[in-house]
Amino acid sequence: MARLRLADPESSDPAAIAAIYAPWVLDSTVSFELEVPGPDEIARRIVATSQFFPWLILEDEGRILAYAYASRWRGRPAYDWICETSIYVAGDAMGTGHGRRIYGALLEILA
């Protein structure tokens, strides 16, 4: 059964996350990025985001199926209690309920 955990920038997580994210950057309008960030950039983002917000991983037998995180919405102090959420599911894991599960866990932590 798939389990939830926090992302680890010092492990193989950034490479797996970059692989899940790549099709969303290259083949869809979901991401506003033009180039796929590599594992080093993903690791940097995990570290920066995790200082204030959760970055969750859903994995099964060591394989990352989905990830979700919250991040700061705007830089001004009035927005300190507002965040933006993001979720990405591996293509072959879509339609399995994994997205609903990880997003629900993220929202529970944020509440």
N, C-alpha and C positions, 0 to 999 in steps of 0.2 A: 504494500500500500504506500502511496506517495506520502511524504512527510514534509512539513514546513520547517524552515529554519531561517536564520539571518544570513545574508550574503557575507562571504569572506573574501576580501580583496587580495589576500595573500595566497589563495588557493587557485584551482583551475576554474573557479566561478567566472571571472571576467571573460575568459575565452569562450566559455559556453554561452554566456549572456550575449556577447558580441555576435555569435553565430545565430542565436534566436532573433536578435534585433535586425540583422542584416537584411532579410527579405522585407521587413517593414519599411526600411529606409529606401531600398532599391526598387521595390515593386508595388508600393502603395502610397497613399497620401496621408497615412496615419502619422508619420514622423515629419517634422519640418527640417530634418537634417538632409544635407545633400550628399554627404559621404559617410560611410559606415565607420564609426569609431572602433579603434582596435582595442585589444585587451588592456593595454596600459591606460588608455583613456577611460575605459569602463572601470578599472580599479580605482582611478582617481575620483571618478564620480561616486563610487560606492563609499569611499572614505569621506568625501565632502558631505554627501547626503546623510550618511549615518551619524554624523555629529548631532543632528537634530531630529531626524525622521527615520522610520524603519525602511529597510530594503529587504524584502522577503524573497525566498527561493522556495519553490515546490519541486521536490525531486523524488524520483523513484529508482531504487537500486543504483544510486550514484549519478543518474542522468537528470539534468535540469529540464523540467517540462514547462515551467513558467516562472516569471518573476514579476514582482510588483513593488512599487516604492512610492513614497510621498516626498515631495520637495517643496521648497519655498515658492510661493506664487509670485510675490513681488518683493523688492528689497526695502520698501519703506516700513517703518515701525508699525504703522496702523494696520498692516497686513500680517503681523506676526502670528496671528491665530488662524490664518487661512493657508491652506496648502493645496497643491495640485497633486493628483494621483495619476500614476501610469501603470499599465499592466501589459505584458507581452507573453504570449503563449506560443510554444513551438508549433509549427505547422501541423505535424502529425499528432499533436496532443489536443488540437482544437475539437470542440464538440464533445468533450469527455467530462465536463463539469469542473475541470481543474481551474479554469479562469474564475469561475464563481467562488470556488473554495478559497483561493489565495486572495481574491479581492475582498471577500467577506472577512478574512483574518486581518487584512490590512485596515479595513474600516473599523473593526473592533478595537485594534490597538490605538487608532487615532481618536476614538470616541472618548 
